[in-house]
Amino acid sequence: DEERQQLRVMCQFFQTTVFEYSEKFYEELHRNNYVTPTSYLELILTFKGLLGVKRKEILTLQQRYATGLEKLDFAASQVSTMKQEIIDLQPELIKSSKETEELQVLVEAD
């Protein structure tokens, strides 16, 4: 599983980085820094919690994106329906426009 492999790589990175910084800390301040299995497990648990939070955020964003796409699709279908209605009503609109012009001429003549 790709995710587990990446997690192993990250844990190795954490361990080597802590080791390097502990050596640097000793060289600069002449003080030892001990990394216990408990502190390492705490780091993993913190990472696990953060991973869960980020997964929830991504899932929420994914659901919002999908809902937005559905609404856009619905709006597009409504627009195409309205366009068709306008095309269908065009001859009637032309007829009404001619009748209005004729009535306007009659009203002006009176």
C-alpha positions, -999 to 999 in steps of 0.1 A, spaced: 0 0 0 15 33 -12 2 53 19 19 29 43 52 31 24 51 69 25 44 68 62 74 46 68 96 70 48 83 99 69 89 81 102 124 73 91 128 110 82 115 120 117 139 96 134 170 106 114 162 143 117 157 141 155 190 123 158 208 149 137 193 178 157 201 160 190 238 158 179 238 195 168 221 204 202 249 186 220 277 202 200 263 237 205 251 235 241 269 204 255 236 191 267 221 157 258 187 154 243 171 120 249 144 108 226 124 80 243 101 55 226 72 73 244 81 107 229 84 90 195 50 73 199 35 107 209 49 122 177 33 94 157 -1 98 175 0 136 169 8 130 132 -21 104 131 -45 130 146 -34 157 122 -37 132 93 -73 125 104 -82 162 106 -67 168 71 -86 138 56 -119 152 70 -111 186 55 -103 171 21 -135 150 22 -156 181 31 -140 201 2 -146 171 -21 -182 170 -12 -186 207 -16 -170 205 -50 -193 177 -61 -224 196 -49 -212 227 -68 -208 206 -100 -243 192 -95 -257 227 -91 -238 239 -122 -251 210 -142 -287 217 -130 -283 254 -139 -270 245 -174 -300 222 -180 -324 250 -169 -307 275 -192 -310 252 -221 -347 246 -213 -353 284 -211 -334 289 -244 -357 264 -261 -388 281 -246 -376 314 -260 -370 298 -294 -405 283 -293 -421 316 -283 -403 336 -309 -430 334 -336 -457 343 -311 -436 373 -300 -432 385 -336 -470 381 -341 -477 401 -309 -452 428 -319 -470 432 -353 -504 434 -336 -490 460 -312 -477 481 -341 -511 479 -358 -529 490 -327 -505 518 -322 -511 531 -357 -549 529 -350 -545 548 -317 -524 575 -334 -550 578 -362 -578 585 -336 
